Amino acid sequence: MEKDRLDPWGTSVIKDYARLQSEFGIEPLAPLVPRFKAPSHHISRGIDFGQRDLARVLDAVDNHKPYAVMSGIKPDGVFHLGNKMTADDMVYFQSLSKKGTVYYSIADVEAYADNGLSFNESSKTAVRNVADILALGLDPDRAVVYKQSEEMRVMRMSTIFSRAVTNNMMKAIYGERQLGLYMSALIQAGDILMPQLPEFGGPKPVLVPVGADQDPHIRLSRDIANRYRSEFGFIPPSAIYHRLELALTGGQKMSKRDPESGFTLDDTSADASRRIRAAFTGGRDTVEEQRRLGGRPDICPVYDLYRFHFAKDDEHVQRVDHECTKGIRLCGECKQEVIVTVKTFLDEHHRKRDSLMKDAEELLAKNRDYLSSRGK
């Protein structure tokens, strides 16, 4: 059996989520679902499948206590659908309580280490990335947005944390990597633990929404939090994990490195439509076989577009699944329906994002001043 790979910087292969949970100690999300009064579509559709210590965050929500939601984006290009999944979770968990604050890191150090992007290039992309998440519903009044390279607390903590890790430990988590990627992983641990510093209110539950392939960063950060608990009072960060979306080309994961594997929130509706029309599907070889045997939505990236993003409600997802498996719906019809929905979404998103570019610039500048004043 092919071993699942968890590579936060490459193309992960995850075919068996139950085995993944067992191997890495990720707890199932299902037992906690009843605690959500209004589950997000990721939770109700099983897209978010696993968690670590999520109950801590839900306890804070229920008891009106402070908590943080922390994630980031590597500014090596425009927002893709994987970024949207993390952003949707961030916006949802921020919305659960007025005590929830989002910390959003522009991972420009990682972009330099992994992709060779200069900080000047990253800076230009960062504003657009922030405008994207604002357009997706982030409340800027309860958000701290910053660039890694400008946040000295994160950089200092990565240096401190380096004393607690060995080369063998990093190799066990990430495999053989260039030193720059190991350093960027320590900086991400600084990102994840920064909300618990005294100037941000001290120790508190911190939730990190991630794709399953990013679990190595969570395990490293939790280990570091335990090692430095006596010095900083850190609570090990919590995590919620979402499934990886199938590539339109039929691969196991959409990737920025393969533009045809998906589309971005910057693509025109015409470009997105072209990729969807050309997409691999779970359909049969002939119409007659499709009518007789039904389609296979479990291997269909077009069905994933409905389930992960664009179905109006859960009933819509169930209807698409039923019509596909019963041979009522043909692949061409399915593609055309989702194309119309995607066009509507992209056109509206572009309008919102473009109107928020100035707000994104101002938010980055405001938070730069805010973080600077907290460091005095």
N, C-alpha and C positions, 0 to 999 in steps of 0.2 A: 504494500500500500504506500502511495506517495506521501511523504511526510509533509505536514503543513509547514509553510515557511512564514515567519513573522519578521519581515524586513521593513522597517519604517522608512527606509530611503530607496526602496526598489519595488519590485513587483511581487507582492505576497501571493501565495496560493493557499486558500482556505476552502477545503471541500467538506470538512466535517467539523461543524461548530461544537458539537457535543464533545468530540475528542479534544478539541482545542481547550474547552473549558476544563476538562479533566486534567489535561497535561499541565496547564499553567495556573490552575486554581481560580479561574474566573467563576464567580457564583451566578446562577441563573437569575434573570430579572423577574420571571413569572410570579414568584411568591410575593413580590412587593407591588405588583400591579394594582391590587385592590386598594392600596393606599392613595392612589391618584384619583382625585375627584373628577378631573377631566383629562384623561390621558392624551398625550400628543399622538399624532398619527404614526410616529415611529414606534411608540410603545404599543398602541392598540393593534398594529399590523405585524408585530414581532420583528421589526427592523432593528430596534434596540433589543438585544438578546441577553446581555450579561452585565454584571456589575461587580464592583468591589466597594464594600462599605457604603452603599448608597443610602442605607437606613439612617446614617448619621445626618445626611443632608435633609432627608424627609423629616427627621425629628426637629431639625432647626426650622424648617418651613412651618411645621405644625405648632411649634412653640414660639414663633415670631422671634427667633434668634438669628444673628448674622450668619451668613454663609457666603461663599464665593463660588463663582463658576469661571473656570480658567481654561482657555485654549488659545490657539494662535494660528497664524497662517504664514507659510514660507512665501515671501513675495517674489517668486520666480516666474510669475505669469498671472493670468487673469483667473478669476474665481471659476472653478469647475464644479461638477455636481457633488463630488466628494466633500469639497469645502462647504457646499450648501448644506449637506447633511449635518456636519458639525455645527454650523451656524444656526440651523433650525433648532438643534438641541439646546444651544446656548440661550437663544431667545426664549425658548419654552421654559427652561429652568429659571431664568431671570424673572419671568412673568409670575412665578408661583408665589412670590412674596416680595414686599417692599424692602425686605432686609437682604435681598440677594443682589450682590454686585458682580458684574462681569469684569474679568481681567483678560484683555485681548492683546497678545504679544505679536508684533510684526517680527518674525524670526529671520531678520536680515543676516545675523551671524551664521545661521544654518544655511541660508541661501548662498552665502559666500563659500562656506566649507564644502557644500554638496554640489553646487552648480557654478561656482566661480563668478557669481554676480557681484559687481561692485556695490558698495553701500549707496552710491549715487543712483545707480539703476534701481536698486530695491526701493529707495525713497520715492521714486516716481510711481512705481507700482503700488506702493503701500497706500497712498491716498485713494486710489481706485478700489483697492481691496476693502478699505474701511467704508467707503461709500456703498459697496455691495452689501455688507452686513447691516448697515443702517437701513438700506432699502428692504432688507429681509425682516426688519422689525426690532433691531436692537435699540433699547432705550439708552440714549447717550448720557442721560443724567445719572445713571447708575452703571457707568462703564469707565474703566481705566484702560486706555489704549496707548501703547508705547512701542518703540523700537528697541529690540534687545541691545543693540550697539550703544544706545544712549542711556540705558538704565543701569547705573553703576552698582546698584544693590544686587541685581541679577548677576552681573559679572563678578562681583566680590564673592557672592555665595558660591559660584561655580569654582572659584579658587579654593575656598574653604572646603567644599565638598570633595575636591580632588584628593585631599589627604585621607579620605575614608574609602577610596576605591583603589583597586590594583588593576594592572593590565589584564591579568587572568580573569578578574571579575567582569570587566568590560567585554572581553572576548567571549565569555560564557553567555552574556546577554545578547550581544550584537554580532558576534562572529569577528573575523579578522577585518579590521577597518583602518583607514587612515586616521592619524591622530586628531585631525581637525574635526572629524565626525564624533569621535569620543568627547572632544571638548564641547561640541555643540550639544551633545546629550546632557552634559553636566550643566550647561547654561539653561537647557530646558527644565532641568530639575530646579534651577533657581527661579525660573518663571513660575513653575507650579507651586513652589513653597513661599514665594514672596508675599502673597496675600496674608500670610500668618505672622509677618513681622510686626513689632509693636506699633510702628507708625501707621499701620493699616488695621489696627484694632486687635492685634495679637492672634493667638491660636484660634482657629475656627474650622469647621468643615469646609473643604474645598473639593468641588466636583469637576472632574476633567472629562468632557465628552470626547470620545475618540473612535476612530475605526479600529477594528480588531487588530490590524497590522501594527498599530502604534502601542500595543501593550508593553513592549520592552521599555519604553520611556516611563510608563506607569510603574512597572516593577522596580526600576532604578530609583525613581523618586520616593516610593514608599520605603525602600530599604534605607535610603539616605535620611528620610524623616525619622525613622526609628533609631538610626545611629546618632542623630543630633538632637534627640528628644530632650535630653537633660540640659543641653546648652541653649536651645531655642524654644523648647516646649512644643515642637511640631506635632500636629495630629497627622498620621499618614493620610495622604490625599485619597479621596474616593474617585471612582470612575464609572462611567456608563459606556458600553460598547455597542456600536452599530455594525451591522453586516456590511460586507463590501459589495458594491453594486457591480453586476456583470457588465463587461465591456460590450459595446454595440457590435464589435467585430467577433464576438463569441468567446473572448478570453475571460479569465476569472476576475479581472478587476479593471475598471476604467483607470487610465493613467495619463498624466500630463505629457509623458514622454511619447505617447502615441495619440496624436490629435484625432485620428479616425475612431478611437475607442469610445469616444463620447463627445459631448459638446460643452462649451463653457457659457457662463452667464454674460460673456461679452460677444458671443457669436450672434450673427444676424439670424433671424428666423429662417431665412432661406438656406443658410449653411447648416443649421440644425436639422431642417427638414430633409436636406440631401442625405445627411448621415443616417437619419432614422429610416428613410426609404431603402438605403443600402444595408441596413442592419441585419445581422444574423437573427433568426427566430427559432422558436421551438415548434415550428410547423412541420407538417409532413411533406413528402416529396410531391404529392399530387392533391388536387382538390378532393378527389374521391376518397383518398386515404384520410385526409383531414376530417371530412364529414363522418367517416366510418370509425376512425380511431381517436379523433380529437387531438388537439395540440398538447404541448408540454410546457406549460408556463414556468415550471421550476427551472428550466434551462434557457428561458427567453429574456433577453435584455430589454425588449420592448415592453414586456409585462412588468419588468423592474421599474421602468419609467413611471408606469401607473402607480405601482405599490410604494415606491420610495418617495415620489415627488408629486405627481400631477393628477392623481385621482381626486375627485372632489371630496369624497368621503369613503368610509370603509365599505359601504354597500356597493359603491362603484367598483372597488377592487374585487369584491366577491362576485359581482356580475361578470366582470371581464374574465375572471378565473373560470367560472361556471360555463360561460359561452365558449371559451377556448377548449376546455377539456371535453365538452360534449360535442365539439365539431360544429357548433352553431356559428361561431365567429371565424372568419378567415384572416390570414395574416395581413393581407393588403388592407382590409377594412380596419383592422386594429391599428396598423401604422397610420392610416389616414386620420383616425380619430385622435390619436395622441399628438400628431403633428399640429392639428388645430389647437389643441390645449397648450402645447409648448409655445406656439406662435403667440398666443394671447399672453402667456406668462412672460416671455422674453420681451415683448413690446412694452408691457407695463413695467417690468423690472428696469429696462433701459431708461424709461421716462423718469422713474423714481430715482435711480442711481445718479443720472446726470444732474438732476435737481439738487442732489445732496453732496456733490463734489466739494463745494465750498464749506459745507458743514463738516465734512471729513477732514479737510485741512485744518479747520479751526479746532476740531476735537483733538487732533494730534498735537497741535500747538498748545492748547489749554492743558492737556495732560502732561506735556513736557514741563510746563511751568509748575503744575501741581506736584508732580513727582520731585521736581527740583526742590520745591519748598519743603517737602516732607523729609528730604535728605539732610536738611540743615540741622 
